[in-house]
Amino acid sequence: MGRIRVLPDQVANKIAAGEVVERPASVVKELLENALDAGSTDLRVEVESGGRRLIRISDDGCGMLRDDALLAFERHATSKLRDVKDLLSIATLGFRGEALPSIASVSRLLLETRSDEETTGTRVEIAGGKMLHCDEVARARGSTVTVRDLFFNVPARKKFLRTEQTELAHIASLVTHYSLAHKDKTFRLTSGAAELLAVTPVATMHERVFQVFGSQIIEELVDLGEREQQLILPPPYVPPSEAIAAFRREDDEPSSKTFRLTGFVSRPQVQKGNRNSIFIFVNRRLIRDRLLLHAISSAYHNLMPPAAFPFALLFLECDCDEVDVNVHPSKTEVRFRHQSFVHDFVRDSIRERLIETRPAPTFSPAASPQPAARMPYSEFSQMLENQPPPDVSEPPAEADSAPPPPADDSSPLPSFALRPAVGPTPRLDFGGPGISVSAPSAETAARPRVPETHGAFPADALPASDASLSALSDLRPLGQIHESFIVAAGRDGLWIIDQHVAHERILFERVLRQRAAGQVETQRLLMPLILQLTPGQQIEYARIADELNALGFETEPFGNRTIAVKAAPAAVGQAELERLLSEILETAESELRGLSLDDVRRAMAASIACHAAIKINTRLDHAKMEWLLRSLAATDCPMSCPHGRPIALQYSTREILKAFHRI
């Protein structure tokens, strides 16, 4: 007898459930996607115990007929595919037909649904993959799927679930993501009696971001607008036998594909410790794609420290045949047909928008202190509240007037008396005297009135609230703080500029421009500088030697693991030269091995600019400060230095007026 056998459907469904149903959030994801594909506009998600005990998703979509409701629990039964060609252009969120049978095989599932084509609905109950009941039910159009006791028949899987709070956090994050992708729908998420998310349809994505994240995040975001780019496709392959006939035919317009990008990205000053604040949607599908994550990081290169990540909410729209979503069982990874084009399009769109807006960091107003939390009512808390406050009106006794303590231990002990606890004060007291309306008290009347000579600040003098570094060219330098920071005044408020990183940004872009034009200013050394290299540095030197020469260095091997430096960029002083080359070689050895040549070039230019820039504790006259501000305003990215540190901070006129109680 052979050893190979066909597995029963129940076993096959549990195997599929291991791929599709990883945790309660996976169940929510599959059922939410089905509800969205059904055209729902009102989606409600209810969970208990982090989704272990209960997951219920209700929608007002098209619903299902009775026969379809029964057939939906068969493996690979779907209404979204017809033949193999449909896999090349999938426009729906779900398509495999594995979700419902996989979920039903590891839980107690109840489906209630009704379509407009039927007067009564259908109720299907399944436990562990076995159908228990199929009845008629009276209900409105739409579907409700209730999943109870997830993994009740797979104890090994249930044991690997995290705490209720962790599983609930995954569910909340998932529902939040899909609410961002569908601003025209209502989403509600409840856990027991607590409502975690409730958003209603809005007209713009700006309003939906405000609903989900609040006003504080909105102020730190830059709207990308609508970015669009055409991809011209090469002509199709023509066999040699048909080449002459194809050449004689009239040339048609070359076919093209359109890619659109919308969404929001944060200012370079908003820096996160991980990628959890990056939300990427491709054709309204939530994904985690390494290609797009790298494109976002590349857009912020030299604007943010390497270990920091921005906030990003991106929506990429393209033809369905340009992206393959049938890559991962959970459909969270995709593969693009033209990966390099998509990567460069996303990177350049974000970078260009940041250069256009030049967002400036601002001083955050001090947050008002929150009231202290009250202790719950108890005899102990009431005893603390009933104690009279200490009398501070009497001066403390002099130290020498207090009698010294007796030598023996015969002093009487203090006495204590228990007081009955007083209950909480009633919220409404109708037995007191009536409310009297009288003139202001003497204390209130004695407050000095603000004289009219102070005047009000003219409203038209208040600038727009959006801070932009385009105002750098109009600033008037006032002086320096500790000979390190330039203080300047402008129409939109007060500015503080870090003179070292500002000069660093100026030199960085100048070095790159000169490198691109092949006109780097160099200076020859009177005596060659001899540097000893480690074995690792010697290997990296061989890799970047041509780039060093292109950036203004003139180096050549000088014996075993030794190089001679005969010339260097003109902006670098003699004292900084050895440190600069050591830093470039050490950085190349540790960090730049896996980077492209362009990234290596930018990293080397950043090191040159850092060592050649004005240092802190350097006094600048008025002319130099003006030159620094004008040159910084002419750069492409005056937001941060090449290493990601902010250059300028603004204290807006509006915040100044608030601080002085003028508005």
C-alpha positions in Angstrom: 0.0 0.0 0.0 1.3 3.4 -0.9 2.4 6.0 1.7 1.0 9.1 0.0 -2.6 9.9 0.8 -5.1 12.7 0.3 -5.8 14.6 3.5 -9.4 15.0 4.7 -10.9 18.5 4.2 -10.9 19.1 8.0 -7.2 18.5 8.2 -6.5 20.6 5.1 -8.6 23.5 6.5 -6.6 23.4 9.8 -3.4 23.5 7.8 -4.7 26.5 5.8 -5.8 28.1 9.1 -2.2 27.9 10.3 -1.2 30.2 7.4 -4.2 32.5 7.2 -5.3 32.7 10.9 -2.2 33.6 12.9 -4.0 35.5 15.7 -7.3 37.2 16.3 -6.3 40.2 14.3 -5.9 37.9 11.3 -9.6 36.9 11.6 -10.6 40.6 11.8 -8.5 41.3 8.7 -10.1 38.6 6.6 -13.6 39.4 7.6 -13.1 43.2 7.2 -11.8 42.7 3.7 -14.8 40.6 2.8 -17.1 43.3 4.1 -15.3 46.0 2.1 -15.4 43.9 -1.0 -19.2 43.5 -0.5 -19.6 47.3 -0.8 -20.3 48.0 2.9 -20.5 51.6 4.1 -21.0 50.9 7.8 -18.7 48.4 9.5 -18.9 47.5 13.2 -16.3 45.4 15.0 -16.9 43.9 18.4 -14.3 42.0 20.4 -14.1 40.5 23.9 -11.0 39.2 25.7 -8.7 40.5 22.9 -10.7 38.5 20.3 -10.2 35.1 22.0 -13.7 34.9 23.3 -15.6 36.9 20.7 -15.2 38.6 17.3 -18.3 40.0 15.6 -18.2 42.0 12.4 -21.4 43.5 11.0 -21.8 45.2 7.7 -24.5 46.6 5.4 -23.0 45.2 2.2 -24.7 43.2 -0.5 -25.1 40.0 1.6 -25.3 36.5 0.2 -28.0 34.2 -1.1 -28.7 31.0 0.8 -26.8 28.8 -1.6 -23.9 31.1 -1.7 -23.8 31.2 2.1 -23.5 27.4 2.2 -21.0 27.3 -0.6 -18.8 30.0 1.0 -17.5 27.5 3.5 -16.1 25.2 0.9 -12.3 25.4 0.3 -11.3 27.8 -2.6 -14.9 28.9 -3.1 -14.9 32.6 -4.1 -17.0 35.0 -6.2 -14.0 37.2 -7.1 -12.1 35.0 -9.6 -13.3 33.2 -12.7 -10.2 31.9 -14.5 -6.4 32.1 -14.2 -6.2 35.4 -16.1 -8.0 37.1 -13.3 -5.0 36.5 -11.0 -3.0 38.9 -13.2 -5.3 41.8 -12.3 -6.9 41.4 -8.9 -9.0 44.4 -7.9 -10.6 43.0 -4.7 -9.0 42.7 -1.3 -9.8 39.0 -1.0 -9.7 36.4 -3.7 -8.4 33.0 -2.5 -11.6 31.6 -0.9 -9.7 30.3 2.1 -10.7 32.7 4.9 -14.1 31.4 5.9 -13.4 27.7 5.9 -10.1 28.3 7.7 -11.7 30.4 10.4 -14.6 28.0 10.8 -12.3 25.0 11.3 -10.7 26.5 14.4 -13.6 28.3 16.0 -17.4 28.4 16.6 -18.6 30.5 13.8 -22.1 31.9 13.2 -23.0 33.6 9.8 -26.1 35.7 9.4 -26.7 37.2 6.0 -29.3 38.4 3.6 -29.3 39.7 0.0 -31.8 42.0 -1.6 -32.8 39.2 -3.9 -34.3 37.2 -1.0 -37.0 38.2 1.5 -35.5 36.2 4.4 -31.9 35.8 5.5 -29.8 32.8 6.2 -28.2 31.7 9.4 -25.3 29.2 9.3 -23.7 27.8 12.4 -20.4 25.8 12.3 -18.2 24.5 15.1 -14.7 23.2 14.4 -15.4 22.8 10.7 -18.7 20.8 11.1 -22.0 22.4 10.1 -24.5 22.3 13.0 -27.5 24.3 11.7 -28.7 26.2 8.6 -31.9 28.1 9.2 -33.9 31.1 7.9 -33.7 34.3 9.8 -35.3 37.8 9.6 -32.7 40.5 9.3 -31.7 43.5 7.2 -29.5 43.4 4.2 -25.9 42.7 4.9 -23.9 40.2 6.9 -22.8 39.5 10.4 -20.1 37.0 11.2 -19.6 36.0 14.9 -16.5 34.0 15.8 -16.4 32.6 19.3 -13.7 30.6 21.2 -10.9 31.0 18.6 -8.5 28.0 18.6 -10.8 26.0 21.0 -9.9 22.8 19.2 -6.2 23.6 18.6 -4.8 24.1 22.1 -1.2 24.4 20.8 -2.1 27.4 18.8 -4.1 29.0 21.6 -1.1 28.7 23.9 1.0 30.8 21.7 -1.3 33.8 21.8 -0.1 36.9 23.6 -1.9 38.8 26.4 -5.4 40.2 25.8 -4.0 43.8 25.7 -1.5 42.8 23.0 -4.0 41.0 20.8 -6.5 43.9 21.2 -3.7 46.4 20.2 -3.2 44.4 17.0 -6.9 44.5 16.2 -7.2 48.2 17.0 -4.2 49.0 14.7 -5.7 47.0 11.9 -9.1 48.6 12.1 -7.5 52.0 12.3 -5.5 51.3 9.1 -8.5 50.4 7.1 -10.5 53.4 8.4 -7.7 55.5 7.0 -7.9 53.9 3.6 -11.7 54.3 3.3 -12.6 57.8 4.4 -16.1 57.4 2.9 -17.2 54.7 5.3 -18.1 54.4 9.0 -16.0 52.3 11.3 -16.7 51.4 14.9 -14.6 49.2 17.2 -15.7 48.2 20.6 -14.1 46.0 23.3 -16.7 45.0 25.8 -18.4 48.3 26.8 -15.4 50.5 25.7 -15.5 52.2 22.3 -12.0 52.3 20.9 -12.7 53.8 17.5 -15.7 55.6 16.0 -15.2 57.5 12.7 -17.9 58.7 10.3 -17.6 59.4 6.6 -15.7 62.6 5.7 -14.9 64.4 2.5 -11.2 64.7 2.7 -8.3 62.6 3.9 -7.2 65.5 6.1 -10.4 65.2 8.1 -10.0 61.4 8.5 -6.5 61.8 9.8 -7.8 64.4 12.3 -10.5 61.9 13.4 -8.0 59.1 14.0 -4.8 60.9 15.2 -6.0 64.3 16.5 -4.9 67.8 15.8 -1.4 67.4 17.2 -0.3 65.0 14.5 -2.0 67.0 11.8 0.2 70.0 12.6 3.3 68.0 12.1 2.4 66.6 8.7 3.0 67.7 5.1 0.3 67.0 2.5 1.8 65.4 -0.6 -1.2 66.5 -2.7 -1.7 64.3 -5.8 1.5 63.2 -7.5 1.2 61.5 -10.8 3.7 60.0 -13.2 3.4 58.1 -16.5 5.4 55.0 -17.2 6.0 54.5 -20.9 6.1 50.8 -21.7 8.4 49.4 -24.3 6.8 48.1 -27.5 5.7 44.4 -27.4 7.9 41.7 -28.8 7.5 41.1 -32.5 8.8 37.9 -34.1 11.3 38.4 -36.9 8.9 37.1 -39.5 6.5 39.9 -38.7 9.0 42.7 -38.1 8.7 44.2 -41.7 5.0 44.2 -41.6 4.9 45.8 -38.2 7.4 48.4 -39.4 5.2 49.3 -42.4 2.1 49.7 -40.2 1.4 53.2 -38.8 3.0 53.7 -35.5 0.5 53.8 -32.7 0.8 55.8 -29.5 3.1 54.1 -27.1 1.2 52.4 -24.3 1.7 53.8 -20.8 0.7 53.2 -17.2 -0.3 55.8 -14.7 0.9 55.8 -11.1 -0.7 58.2 -8.5 0.6 58.9 -5.0 -1.3 60.8 -2.3 -1.1 61.0 1.5 0.9 62.7 4.2 4.4 62.6 5.5 5.9 64.1 8.6 8.4 66.9 8.9 12.0 65.7 9.2 12.0 66.8 12.9 9.3 64.2 13.7 11.4 61.2 14.4 10.1 57.8 15.4 12.1 54.9 16.9 10.5 52.2 14.6 8.5 51.8 11.4 5.1 51.4 13.2 4.0 54.9 12.2 4.4 54.1 8.4 1.1 53.2 6.8 1.3 52.1 3.1 -1.7 51.2 0.9 -1.5 50.0 -2.6 -4.9 50.2 -4.4 -6.4 50.6 -0.9 -4.8 47.4 0.3 -2.7 47.5 3.5 0.8 46.2 2.9 4.3 46.1 4.4 6.5 46.2 1.4 10.3 46.5 1.8 10.6 48.3 -1.5 8.4 51.1 -0.5 9.8 51.2 3.0 13.3 51.7 1.5 11.9 54.4 -0.8 10.6 56.4 2.2 13.9 56.0 4.0 15.8 57.2 0.9 13.5 60.3 0.7 14.6 61.3 4.2 18.3 60.5 3.6 20.5 63.3 5.0 17.3 64.8 6.5 17.0 62.5 9.4 19.4 60.4 11.5 19.8 56.8 10.2 18.2 55.2 13.2 15.1 57.4 13.0 11.9 56.9 11.0 9.2 59.3 9.9 5.4 59.2 10.1 4.0 58.4 6.7 0.5 57.7 5.4 0.8 56.9 1.7 -1.8 55.7 -0.9 -0.3 54.4 -4.2 -2.8 53.8 -7.0 -1.9 51.9 -10.2 -3.4 49.5 -12.6 -4.2 46.1 -11.1 -2.0 44.3 -13.6 1.1 46.3 -12.4 1.1 44.7 -8.9 1.0 41.0 -7.9 -0.8 40.5 -4.6 -0.7 36.7 -4.8 2.7 36.6 -3.0 2.0 36.0 0.7 -0.8 33.9 2.4 -1.9 36.9 4.4 -1.7 39.2 1.3 0.5 41.8 3.2 3.3 41.6 0.7 3.1 42.5 -3.0 5.5 42.5 -6.0 5.5 45.3 -8.5 6.1 44.6 -12.2 8.4 47.7 -12.5 10.0 47.9 -9.1 12.7 50.4 -9.9 10.2 52.9 -11.3 7.8 52.6 -8.3 10.7 53.0 -5.9 12.1 56.1 -7.6 8.6 57.6 -8.0 7.7 57.3 -4.3 11.2 58.5 -3.2 11.3 61.5 -5.5 7.7 62.5 -4.8 8.3 62.7 -1.0 11.7 64.4 -1.5 10.4 67.1 -3.9 7.4 67.9 -1.6 9.7 68.4 1.4 11.9 70.7 -0.7 8.9 72.7 -1.9 7.3 73.2 1.6 10.5 73.5 3.6 8.7 72.8 6.9 10.3 74.5 9.9 10.3 73.1 13.5 8.6 75.4 16.0 8.7 75.8 19.7 5.9 73.7 21.3 3.9 75.7 23.8 4.1 74.3 27.3 1.3 71.9 28.0 -1.1 72.8 30.8 -0.6 70.6 33.9 -3.2 67.9 34.2 -5.3 67.8 37.4 -4.1 65.3 39.9 -6.1 62.1 40.0 -8.4 61.7 43.0 -8.2 58.7 45.2 -11.2 56.5 45.3 -13.5 57.0 48.3 -12.5 55.2 51.4 -12.1 55.9 55.1 -8.4 56.5 54.6 -8.9 59.0 51.8 -11.6 60.8 53.8 -9.3 61.0 56.8 -6.7 62.7 54.6 -9.2 65.1 53.2 -10.7 66.0 56.6 -7.4 66.9 58.1 -7.0 70.7 58.4 -4.1 72.2 56.4 -1.1 73.3 58.5 -1.3 76.9 59.7 1.5 78.7 57.9 0.6 82.1 59.2 2.5 81.6 62.5 6.2 81.9 62.2 8.2 78.8 63.1 9.8 78.7 66.5 13.4 79.7 66.8 15.8 76.8 67.0 17.3 78.0 70.3 13.9 78.6 71.9 12.8 75.0 71.8 13.5 73.2 75.1 16.0 70.3 74.7 14.5 66.9 74.9 14.8 65.2 78.3 17.6 62.8 78.8 15.3 60.1 80.0 12.4 58.5 78.2 9.8 59.7 80.6 8.1 62.2 78.3 4.4 61.5 77.7 3.4 59.8 74.4 1.2 61.7 72.0 -2.5 60.8 72.2 -4.6 59.8 69.1 -8.3 60.1 68.7 -10.3 58.3 66.0 -12.8 60.5 64.1 -15.8 59.1 62.2 -15.3 59.1 58.5 -17.3 61.7 56.6 -19.1 60.5 53.5 -18.6 62.1 50.1 -20.3 65.5 49.5 -23.6 65.2 47.7 -23.3 66.3 44.0 -26.6 68.2 44.2 -27.6 70.1 47.3 -31.1 71.6 47.2 -31.2 72.7 50.8 -28.9 75.6 50.6 -29.7 79.3 50.2 -30.8 80.5 46.8 -28.3 81.9 44.3 -27.9 85.6 44.6 -26.9 87.8 41.7 -24.9 90.7 42.9 -22.1 93.1 41.8 -18.6 91.8 41.5 -16.8 91.4 44.8 -14.3 93.9 46.1 -11.4 91.7 45.2 -12.6 91.3 41.6 -13.5 94.9 41.3 -10.1 95.9 42.6 -8.3 94.3 39.6 -6.8 96.9 37.3 -8.4 97.1 34.0 -6.2 96.9 31.0 -5.9 100.5 29.7 -7.0 101.2 26.2 -3.6 102.7 25.5 -2.2 99.2 25.3 -4.1 98.6 22.1 -4.8 95.3 20.3 -2.3 93.7 18.0 -3.5 94.3 14.4 -5.1 91.1 13.1 -3.7 91.5 9.6 -0.2 91.5 11.1 -0.5 87.9 12.2 1.2 85.7 9.6 -0.1 82.3 8.5 0.3 79.5 11.1 2.3 77.3 8.7 6.0 77.8 9.5 8.2 77.5 6.4 12.0 77.9 6.0 11.4 80.0 2.9 11.3 82.9 5.3 15.1 82.6 6.0 16.0 85.1 3.2 14.0 87.8 5.0 15.4 87.3 8.5 17.3 90.1 10.2 20.1 88.8 12.4 20.1 90.2 16.0 23.1 88.5 17.6 24.4 85.2 18.9 23.8 83.0 21.9 27.0 81.7 23.4 28.6 82.4 20.1 27.0 79.3 18.7 23.4 80.1 17.8 22.2 83.0 15.6 19.1 84.9 16.8 17.2 86.5 14.0 13.9 88.3 13.7 11.4 88.0 10.9 7.8 88.8 10.1 6.6 85.5 11.3 8.4 85.5 14.6 11.7 84.8 16.3 14.2 82.4 14.8 17.2 80.5 16.3 19.7 79.0 13.9 22.5 76.6 14.7 25.4 78.2 12.9 27.5 75.0 12.6 24.8 72.7 11.1 23.6 75.6 8.9 27.0 76.0 7.4 27.3 72.3 7.1 24.2 72.1 5.0 25.5 74.9 2.7 28.9 73.2 2.2 27.2 69.8 1.7 25.1 70.9 -1.2 28.0 72.9 -2.6 30.3 69.9 -2.6 27.7 67.8 -4.4 27.1 70.4 -7.0 30.9 70.8 -7.6 31.2 67.0 -7.7 28.5 66.7 -10.4 30.1 69.5 -12.5 33.6 68.1 -12.0 34.8 71.5 -10.6 35.8 70.7 -7.0 38.1 73.3 -5.5 41.3 71.6 -4.2 44.4 72.7 -2.5 47.8 70.9 -2.7 49.7 70.1 0.4 53.3 71.2 1.0 54.1 67.8 2.4 52.1 64.7 1.6 50.1 63.3 4.5 50.9 59.7 5.2 48.1 57.5 6.7 48.4 54.0 8.1 45.4 51.8 7.3 44.0 48.7 8.9 43.3 45.7 6.6 39.6 46.5 6.5 40.3 50.1 5.7 42.7 49.1 2.9 39.9 47.1 1.3 37.4 50.0 1.6 40.0 52.5 0.3 40.3 50.4 -2.9 36.5 50.6 -3.3 36.2 54.4 -2.8 39.5 55.7 -4.1 38.0 57.0 -7.3 35.2 58.8 -5.4 37.8 60.3 -3.0 39.7 61.7 -6.0 36.4 63.1 -7.5 35.6 64.9 -4.3 38.9 66.8 -4.3 41.4 64.4 -2.7 44.5 63.2 -4.4 45.7 60.0 -2.9 47.9 57.1 -4.0 49.2 53.9 -2.3 52.4 54.4 -0.5 53.7 51.1 0.6 52.0 48.3 2.5 48.7 49.5 4.1 49.8 53.1 3.7 48.5 55.9 1.5 49.8 59.3 0.7 47.5 62.3 0.5 48.9 65.0 -1.8 45.8 67.3 -2.2 42.5 67.9 -0.4 39.3 69.9 -0.8 40.0 73.6 -0.3 37.4 74.1 2.4 39.1 71.5 4.8 41.8 72.8 7.0 45.1 71.1 7.5 44.3 70.3 11.1 41.0 68.5 10.2 42.4 66.6 7.2 43.7 63.5 9.0 40.6 63.2 11.2 38.4 63.6 8.1 40.0 60.8 6.1 40.0 58.5 9.1 36.3 59.1 9.7 35.5 58.5 6.0 37.4 55.2 6.0 36.0 54.0 9.3 32.5 54.9 8.2 32.9 53.1 4.9 34.2 50.0 6.7 31.3 49.9 9.2 28.3 51.4 7.5 28.6 51.9 3.8 29.5 48.4 2.6 25.9 47.6 1.6 25.1 51.1 0.2 25.0 52.3 -3.3 27.7 54.5 -4.8 25.4 57.5 -4.6 24.8 56.9 -0.9 28.6 56.6 -0.4 29.2 59.8 -2.2 26.6 61.7 -0.1 28.1 60.2 3.1 31.6 61.4 2.2 30.3 64.8 1.2 28.6 65.0 4.6 31.8 64.3 6.4 33.7 66.9 4.4 31.0 69.5 5.1 31.0 68.7 8.8 34.8 69.1 9.2 34.9 72.3 7.1 31.9 74.1 8.6 32.0 76.9 11.2 32.4 75.5 14.6 30.4 76.4 17.7 31.9 79.0 20.1 32.9 81.1 17.1 32.1 84.8 17.1 30.5 86.0 13.9 30.1 89.6 12.8 26.8 90.9 11.4 27.9 90.5 7.7 28.8 86.8 8.2 25.5 86.1 9.9 23.6 87.7 7.0 25.7 85.7 4.5 25.0 82.5 6.4 21.2 83.1 6.4 21.0 84.1 2.7 23.1 81.1 1.7 21.0 78.7 3.9 17.8 80.1 2.2 19.3 79.2 -1.2 19.8 75.5 -0.3 17.4 72.8 -1.4 16.9 71.3 2.0 17.4 73.9 4.8 15.4 71.8 7.2 18.3 69.7 8.7 22.0 69.0 8.3 23.2 66.0 6.3 23.2 64.0 9.5 19.6 64.7 10.3 19.9 67.4 13.0 17.5 70.4 12.8 19.0 73.7 11.7 16.5 76.3 12.7 13.7 76.7 15.3 10.9 79.2 15.1 9.0 80.9 17.9 6.0 82.2 16.0 4.4 85.6 16.5 1.2 83.9 17.5 2.9 82.0 20.3 4.7 85.2 21.5 1.4 87.0 21.6 -0.2 84.1 23.5 2.6 84.2 26.0 2.1 87.9 26.6 -1.7 87.5 26.8 -2.2 89.6 23.7 -4.5 87.2 22.0 
